[in-house]
Every structure is written in C-alpha cells, then in structure tokens.
C-alpha cells in the first residue's frame, strides 16, 4: 500500500475534518485522479517524437500512456484531423499516491530554481494544475536516452468544488506552496 494513501486515511482525514468543521469522513476532500499530459509539437512532422513521448510518460507514470489525437485540422500549424500530437495518462488509486509521493519528494526538489508552487493555479472548481519544464527531473527517465527536452502538465483533480478546501488537502500532502 502506498505511504501517502495510509497517511491520508490515518492522519489527513481526521485533521481536515477538525480544521474544516466537517461532521462526516465522506465530506473530507480527496484526490480523485492525477492526469499527466505531454504535448508534442514536433509530432506533426515526425511521429517518432510522439512514440518517444509515450515511452517517457509511461516510465514516469508507471502505467501505459496513450496518444492524444487532434480534433480539428489547422493549416497554419500543419495539423490534420486525427493526427497524433501528444501523450497522456490518468492515474488513480495506488499509482496516483505513488506518483504524488515521487513528485513531491523527488522530482520537484530536482527542478532548477524551484522556489515553490503558486496557489493561483487552482481552476475555481478545486482542481490544481502545474507545469514541469523538463521531464528529466524524474529519476525514471535516463538523461542519455532523451532525444529532446519536453515539458509536461500535471493536473490534480479533487472531489471538492472549493479551491480553499483543495488547497488545504494539498497542503496536508506537503505540497511546497509559496506563502
């Protein structure tokens, strides 16, 4: 069982229940899923870039990533409908908590010039998004195997509609928010 999952049920739920003044354990905010997305602009000209992104995202997440496909044709970007333009993976349950643990304690401290995460990245519905500029901050990705440096987006989806409650939850998971 994942360390952060145990921590959530044994420590975070009782603490948040008291802090937020909730009566029931089911009212306490929780993470539903984590979505990792990597857009590959070079994928329009060469599909091997998309395959490489899928492999890297699979290594990072520990779960098979899938290709994202364009919905529209855009001539300015030389993009056709149905063309593979990126990779994504959705993590839930055990893998979600394991990824969260690796992100907070291993990957984010390895980011250059990292001063913390902004609290302004909530979307108004209790979800938090962050961008990582280099995929090589994850120890699973070997620097020697990387052809080009790509960034990725990470979205944390919670079951609450309130940004303040979601921020309290992520703070309990030791998210390095800037004060």
C-alpha positions in Angstrom: 0.0 0.0 0.0 1.3 3.5 -0.8 2.7 5.5 2.0 0.7 8.7 1.2 -2.5 6.7 1.0 -2.0 5.4 4.5 -1.1 8.9 5.7 -4.3 10.3 4.0 -6.7 7.9 5.8 -4.9 7.8 9.2 -3.7 11.4 9.6 -5.0 13.8 7.0 -8.7 12.9 7.1 -9.0 13.4 10.9 -7.0 16.7 10.8 -9.0 18.1 7.9 -12.3 17.0 9.5 -11.5 19.2 12.5 -9.9 22.1 10.6 -12.8 22.4 8.1 -15.5 21.7 10.7 -16.9 18.6 8.8 -19.1 16.0 10.5 -18.6 13.1 8.2 -15.5 11.5 6.8 -17.0 11.4 3.3 -17.2 15.2 3.3 -13.4 15.5 3.6 -11.8 16.5 0.3 -9.8 13.7 -1.5 -7.8 13.3 -4.7 -9.8 11.5 -7.4 -7.1 11.3 -10.1 -3.9 12.8 -11.4 -3.7 13.5 -15.2 -0.3 13.8 -16.9 -0.2 15.4 -20.3 2.7 15.9 -22.7 2.1 17.9 -25.9 4.5 17.2 -28.8 4.5 20.0 -31.4 7.1 18.2 -33.5 4.7 15.3 -33.8 3.0 16.9 -36.8 6.2 16.4 -38.9 7.6 13.1 -37.4 5.6 10.5 -35.5 8.7 9.1 -33.7 8.6 12.1 -31.4 5.1 11.1 -30.2 6.3 7.5 -29.7 9.2 8.8 -27.6 6.9 10.9 -25.5 4.6 8.0 -24.9 7.6 5.9 -23.7 8.8 8.6 -21.4 5.4 9.3 -19.9 4.9 5.5 -19.4 8.2 5.4 -17.5 7.3 8.4 -15.4 3.8 7.3 -14.5 4.3 3.5 -14.2 1.3 3.0 -16.4 0.8 2.8 -20.2 0.3 6.2 -21.7 -1.9 6.8 -24.7 -1.5 9.1 -27.7 -3.7 12.2 -27.9 -5.3 12.9 -31.3 -6.1 16.3 -32.8 -9.8 17.0 -33.2 -9.5 19.7 -35.9 -7.4 20.4 -38.9 -5.4 23.7 -38.6 -3.5 24.6 -41.7 -1.3 27.2 -40.0 0.2 24.5 -37.7 0.3 21.9 -40.5 -2.1 19.8 -38.4 -4.6 17.3 -39.8 -7.6 15.9 -38.0 -6.9 12.6 -36.4 -3.1 13.1 -36.2 -1.2 12.1 -33.1 0.0 15.2 -31.3 0.8 14.2 -27.7 0.6 11.7 -24.9 -1.5 11.4 -21.7 -2.1 9.1 -18.8 -4.6 9.2 -15.9 -3.5 7.8 -12.6 -5.9 6.6 -9.9 -5.7 4.8 -6.6 -2.4 3.3 -5.6 -0.4 4.6 -8.6 -1.8 8.0 -8.1 -0.5 8.1 -4.5 2.9 6.6 -5.5 3.3 9.2 -8.3 2.3 12.0 -5.9 4.9 10.8 -3.4 7.7 10.8 -6.1 6.6 14.2 -7.4 6.7 15.9 -4.1 9.8 14.3 -2.5 12.0 13.5 -5.5 11.1 15.4 -8.7 10.1 18.9 -7.5 13.3 19.3 -5.4 15.3 18.5 -8.6 13.8 21.3 -10.6 16.2 24.2 -11.2 15.5 27.5 -9.5 12.5 26.0 -7.7 11.0 28.3 -5.1 7.7 26.6 -4.5 4.3 26.2 -6.2 1.8 29.1 -6.8 -1.6 28.9 -5.1 -3.0 30.8 -8.1 -3.1 27.6 -10.3 -6.5 26.4 -9.0 -9.2 26.5 -11.6 -12.2 27.6 -9.4 -13.5 24.0 -9.1 -11.0 22.6 -6.7 -8.5 21.3 -9.3 -4.8 22.2 -9.3 -2.5 22.3 -12.4 1.2 22.7 -12.6 3.7 22.5 -15.4 7.1 20.9 -15.4 9.5 22.2 -17.9 11.8 19.2 -18.2 10.8 15.5 -18.0 14.4 14.7 -16.8 13.6 15.7 -13.2 12.0 12.3 -12.8 14.6 9.6 -11.9 12.9 7.1 -14.1 13.9 8.9 -17.3 17.5 8.3 -18.2 19.1 11.5 -19.5 21.2 9.6 -22.0 18.0 8.2 -23.7 16.3 11.5 -24.1 16.4 13.0 -27.6 14.8 16.3 -26.7 13.7 18.0 -23.5 9.9 18.3 -23.2 7.7 19.6 -20.5 4.6 18.1 -19.1 1.4 19.2 -17.4 0.1 17.7 -14.2 -3.5 18.1 -13.1 -4.7 17.1 -9.6 -8.4 16.5 -9.7 -10.2 16.6 -6.3 -13.8 15.8 -5.3 -14.4 19.2 -3.8 -15.7 22.3 -5.7 -13.9 24.7 -3.3 -10.4 25.9 -4.0 -9.7 26.6 -0.3 -10.6 23.0 0.7 -8.5 21.6 -2.2 -5.6 23.8 -1.1 -5.9 22.6 2.5 -5.8 19.0 1.2 -2.7 19.5 -1.0 -1.0 21.4 1.9 -1.5 18.3 4.1 0.3 16.3 1.4 3.3 18.6 2.0 2.9 20.5 -1.3 5.6 23.2 -1.4 3.2 26.2 -1.8 4.8 29.7 -1.8 3.3 31.7 1.1 
